[in-house]
Amino acid sequence: MMRSFLILISAATVLLSCGNNEQAAAPQQPAAIDSTKLTAVQWLDSTVNFGSIGMGEKIEVKFRFKNIGTQPLTIQSVKAGCGCTAPDYTKEAVPPGGEGEVTGAFDSNKVTEGEVRKTISVVMNTKPYPDHILVFSGTIRKAQ
């Protein structure tokens, strides 16, 4: 009887503590976007086909862009779609008319042979939308 009571108390404690954690972990509302600081982007390269490489080769893909708006263009974040790509990007603000780039160092050791299609997500202060998806693809051959 006492053991059943202790199990019931333990279960209730776990359930109540889980409910509290969910409230504490609730996402916060994003900060309001200042529409006067938005600009426009033209991707000069939004897709890249690197052709065919041997398994184990490392390459770098480049995606160039131009600020075609009236405000400085800034990149808030760049994330690779997988662990086989290490992204990098132009860190400083790109003035109107200026150009920048996003790069991806791709390591074919971390994928299987055959056709590959990978993505890099970019968030910028651009209108009409801030999110951009860059795509690179190619073929991985067996190592000789």
Contacts in CASP RR format, 6 or more apart in sequence:
PFRMAT RR
TARGET T0000
AUTHOR 0000-0000-0000
METHOD contacts of the structure
MODEL  1
MMRSFLILISAATVLLSCGNNEQAAAPQQPAAIDSTKLTAVQWLDSTVNF
GSIGMGEKIEVKFRFKNIGTQPLTIQSVKAGCGCTAPDYTKEAVPPGGEG
EVTGAFDSNKVTEGEVRKTISVVMNTKPYPDHILVFSGTIRKAQ
35 127 0 8 1.000
36 71 0 8 1.000
37 71 0 8 1.000
37 125 0 8 1.000
38 71 0 8 1.000
38 125 0 8 1.000
38 126 0 8 1.000
38 127 0 8 1.000
39 67 0 8 1.000
39 68 0 8 1.000
39 69 0 8 1.000
39 70 0 8 1.000
39 71 0 8 1.000
39 72 0 8 1.000
39 73 0 8 1.000
39 96 0 8 1.000
39 125 0 8 1.000
39 126 0 8 1.000
39 127 0 8 1.000
40 67 0 8 1.000
40 68 0 8 1.000
40 69 0 8 1.000
40 126 0 8 1.000
40 127 0 8 1.000
41 65 0 8 1.000
41 66 0 8 1.000
41 67 0 8 1.000
41 68 0 8 1.000
41 69 0 8 1.000
41 73 0 8 1.000
41 124 0 8 1.000
41 126 0 8 1.000
41 132 0 8 1.000
42 65 0 8 1.000
42 66 0 8 1.000
42 68 0 8 1.000
43 63 0 8 1.000
43 64 0 8 1.000
43 65 0 8 1.000
43 132 0 8 1.000
43 134 0 8 1.000
44 63 0 8 1.000
44 64 0 8 1.000
44 65 0 8 1.000
44 66 0 8 1.000
44 99 0 8 1.000
45 62 0 8 1.000
45 63 0 8 1.000
45 64 0 8 1.000
46 63 0 8 1.000
46 132 0 8 1.000
46 134 0 8 1.000
46 135 0 8 1.000
47 134 0 8 1.000
47 135 0 8 1.000
47 136 0 8 1.000
47 137 0 8 1.000
48 61 0 8 1.000
48 62 0 8 1.000
48 63 0 8 1.000
48 134 0 8 1.000
48 135 0 8 1.000
48 136 0 8 1.000
48 137 0 8 1.000
49 136 0 8 1.000
49 137 0 8 1.000
49 138 0 8 1.000
50 59 0 8 1.000
50 61 0 8 1.000
50 106 0 8 1.000
50 136 0 8 1.000
50 137 0 8 1.000
50 138 0 8 1.000
51 138 0 8 1.000
51 139 0 8 1.000
52 138 0 8 1.000
52 139 0 8 1.000
52 140 0 8 1.000
52 141 0 8 1.000
53 59 0 8 1.000
53 108 0 8 1.000
53 138 0 8 1.000
53 139 0 8 1.000
53 140 0 8 1.000
53 141 0 8 1.000
54 108 0 8 1.000
54 140 0 8 1.000
54 141 0 8 1.000
54 142 0 8 1.000
54 143 0 8 1.000
54 144 0 8 1.000
55 108 0 8 1.000
55 109 0 8 1.000
55 113 0 8 1.000
55 140 0 8 1.000
55 141 0 8 1.000
55 142 0 8 1.000
55 143 0 8 1.000
56 107 0 8 1.000
56 108 0 8 1.000
56 109 0 8 1.000
56 143 0 8 1.000
57 108 0 8 1.000
58 105 0 8 1.000
58 106 0 8 1.000
58 107 0 8 1.000
58 108 0 8 1.000
58 109 0 8 1.000
59 105 0 8 1.000
59 106 0 8 1.000
59 108 0 8 1.000
60 103 0 8 1.000
60 104 0 8 1.000
60 105 0 8 1.000
60 106 0 8 1.000
61 103 0 8 1.000
61 104 0 8 1.000
61 106 0 8 1.000
61 136 0 8 1.000
62 101 0 8 1.000
62 102 0 8 1.000
62 103 0 8 1.000
62 104 0 8 1.000
63 101 0 8 1.000
63 102 0 8 1.000
63 103 0 8 1.000
63 120 0 8 1.000
63 134 0 8 1.000
64 99 0 8 1.000
64 100 0 8 1.000
64 101 0 8 1.000
65 73 0 8 1.000
65 94 0 8 1.000
65 99 0 8 1.000
65 100 0 8 1.000
65 101 0 8 1.000
65 102 0 8 1.000
66 97 0 8 1.000
66 98 0 8 1.000
66 99 0 8 1.000
66 100 0 8 1.000
67 73 0 8 1.000
67 94 0 8 1.000
67 95 0 8 1.000
67 96 0 8 1.000
67 97 0 8 1.000
67 98 0 8 1.000
67 99 0 8 1.000
68 96 0 8 1.000
68 97 0 8 1.000
69 96 0 8 1.000
69 97 0 8 1.000
70 96 0 8 1.000
71 96 0 8 1.000
71 125 0 8 1.000
72 93 0 8 1.000
72 94 0 8 1.000
72 95 0 8 1.000
72 96 0 8 1.000
73 93 0 8 1.000
73 94 0 8 1.000
73 95 0 8 1.000
73 124 0 8 1.000
73 125 0 8 1.000
73 126 0 8 1.000
74 93 0 8 1.000
74 94 0 8 1.000
74 124 0 8 1.000
74 125 0 8 1.000
75 89 0 8 1.000
75 90 0 8 1.000
75 91 0 8 1.000
75 102 0 8 1.000
75 122 0 8 1.000
75 123 0 8 1.000
75 124 0 8 1.000
76 123 0 8 1.000
76 124 0 8 1.000
76 125 0 8 1.000
76 130 0 8 1.000
77 121 0 8 1.000
77 122 0 8 1.000
77 123 0 8 1.000
78 87 0 8 1.000
78 88 0 8 1.000
78 89 0 8 1.000
78 102 0 8 1.000
78 120 0 8 1.000
78 121 0 8 1.000
78 122 0 8 1.000
78 123 0 8 1.000
79 87 0 8 1.000
79 120 0 8 1.000
79 121 0 8 1.000
80 86 0 8 1.000
80 87 0 8 1.000
80 104 0 8 1.000
80 118 0 8 1.000
80 119 0 8 1.000
80 120 0 8 1.000
81 118 0 8 1.000
81 119 0 8 1.000
81 120 0 8 1.000
81 121 0 8 1.000
82 110 0 8 1.000
82 111 0 8 1.000
82 118 0 8 1.000
83 110 0 8 1.000
84 106 0 8 1.000
84 107 0 8 1.000
84 108 0 8 1.000
84 109 0 8 1.000
84 110 0 8 1.000
84 111 0 8 1.000
84 118 0 8 1.000
85 104 0 8 1.000
85 105 0 8 1.000
85 106 0 8 1.000
85 107 0 8 1.000
85 118 0 8 1.000
85 120 0 8 1.000
86 104 0 8 1.000
86 105 0 8 1.000
86 107 0 8 1.000
87 102 0 8 1.000
87 103 0 8 1.000
87 104 0 8 1.000
87 105 0 8 1.000
87 120 0 8 1.000
88 102 0 8 1.000
88 103 0 8 1.000
88 104 0 8 1.000
88 105 0 8 1.000
89 101 0 8 1.000
89 102 0 8 1.000
89 103 0 8 1.000
89 122 0 8 1.000
90 100 0 8 1.000
90 101 0 8 1.000
90 102 0 8 1.000
94 100 0 8 1.000
102 120 0 8 1.000
102 122 0 8 1.000
102 134 0 8 1.000
104 120 0 8 1.000
104 136 0 8 1.000
106 118 0 8 1.000
106 136 0 8 1.000
108 116 0 8 1.000
108 140 0 8 1.000
111 140 0 8 1.000
112 140 0 8 1.000
113 140 0 8 1.000
113 141 0 8 1.000
113 142 0 8 1.000
114 139 0 8 1.000
114 140 0 8 1.000
114 141 0 8 1.000
115 137 0 8 1.000
115 138 0 8 1.000
115 139 0 8 1.000
116 137 0 8 1.000
116 138 0 8 1.000
116 139 0 8 1.000
116 140 0 8 1.000
117 135 0 8 1.000
117 136 0 8 1.000
117 137 0 8 1.000
117 138 0 8 1.000
118 135 0 8 1.000
118 136 0 8 1.000
118 137 0 8 1.000
119 133 0 8 1.000
119 134 0 8 1.000
119 135 0 8 1.000
119 136 0 8 1.000
120 133 0 8 1.000
120 134 0 8 1.000
120 136 0 8 1.000
121 131 0 8 1.000
121 132 0 8 1.000
121 133 0 8 1.000
121 134 0 8 1.000
122 131 0 8 1.000
122 132 0 8 1.000
122 133 0 8 1.000
122 134 0 8 1.000
123 130 0 8 1.000
123 131 0 8 1.000
123 132 0 8 1.000
124 130 0 8 1.000
124 132 0 8 1.000
126 132 0 8 1.000
END
